[in-house]
Amino acid sequence: MMALRTMVFAPQLPLCANNAIDHFFYEVTTFLKMACGDTFIVQTMFFVVGTFVLLTPNVFILFSYIRIVITIMGIRSSEGRSKAFSTYASHLIVVTMVSGTAIFMNMKPVSKNDDDQQNMVSVFYTVMPAMS
């Protein structure tokens, strides 16, 4: 869905003379930094689409995790609860890392001077889940 946003809205923007991407890989926010024209409408559309694509599934995931906690609390043995929470916690950490960084990268406003931070977060959400 993110690629669809780029294909529909980004080509309408005029690019400045400096069109070198200082990034490890292509991202929409990096492309928007290279645009010379007003990007407010495009950024607004990205935010609206991003809300549905990123936040809506995470609401359902949150409700699922709440149900899991309720179910785990219903386990009678403390050893069973401990094993269930240990599995649950590691999964929750990975999902939080992936979802949190994806939301951070795609829902924040575009800034002209946060390239280093954006590069670091991009590498984090690309590499860390694979290492977990």
N, C-alpha and C positions, 0 to 999 in steps of 0.2 A: 504494500500500500504506500509505503514511503517513496518507493521508486515511481509510482504512479503520480504522486504529488509533483515530483521533479519533472517528469515528462510533460505534464499538463501546464504548470505555471512557470517554471524557471526559464524555458526558452523565450518567453516574452520579454525578458529583461535585457537591456543593453549592457554589454560588458565594457569595463574600462580597459585602457591599454595594457595594464599589468594584469595578465590573466594566468599567472603561475600559481598553482595550488601548493601551498606550503603545508602539506598534510601527508599522512601515510596512505590514505585512500580517500576516495571522493565521498563527501557528505554535503547535504543540502545547505547547511549553514555556511560552509566554506564557499560554496558557489554564490550565495547571496552577498557575501562580503566583497566579491569581485564586481558586483553590479553597480553601475553608475546611476541608474535611475532610482526612483522611489520604490522601495521594497515593502512598504507598509501593507498593502493589500495582499501581496504574496505571503508575507509573514503571518498575517491574520488568517489566511486560508490554511497555511501549514499548521497553525495552532488549533484551528477548529477541527481539521482532519486528524491531527495528532491526538486531540482529546478523545475522539472516538476510537482510534486505533490503539492508543497506548493506555489510556486511563480506564476505559470501559472493561477490558479484560482483567485488569488488575483489581477492580472492584469485585468481580466474580471470584478471583483467586483469593482475595481477602475473606470473603464469606466462606469459601471452602476451608481455609485455614482455621477459621473460627469453629466450624463444625468438627474439624479434626481435633482441635483442642478439647472440645466438649466430649468427643468420643474417647479420647485418651484419658480424660479425667474419670471416665466411667470404668476403666480397667481396674479390677480389684487388687491385683498384686502390684507391689511397688517395683518389683523387678520388671514386670511387663510395661508399666508406665515409663520406667527409665529407658528401656529399649525403644519404645515408641517415640518418646521425646527426643532421643538421640538421633533417630532417623529423621524425624520431623525438623529438628533444628538445622541439620546440615542442608536439607532441601530448602528450607526457608531462607537460609543465608544466600544460597546460589540464586534463588528467584529474586530476592531483594537486590542483590548486586546487579543482576541483568536488568531487571525492570527499573530500578532506581537510576542507573546510569543512562539507560535508553530514554527515560523520561527527562532527565537532566539535559541530555544532549539535544533532544528534539523539541522540547517545550520551552526552552529559555529563549529570550530575545537575542537576535544576532547582534554581536558587538564586534567592532573592528579591531580590538586589541586583546583578545583572549586566546590567541593561537596556541600558546604553550599549554594552557590549561585544557583546551579542547583536544589537543594531541594526546595529552596524558590520559584524559578520560576515555578517548577513543580506543587507545591501546588497552586500558583497563577493562572496558566492557567487551573487547574482542578476545583478550587472552585469558583473563581470570576465570570465566566460567569453564573454559576448556581444561584448566588446571585443577578445578575442584573435583 
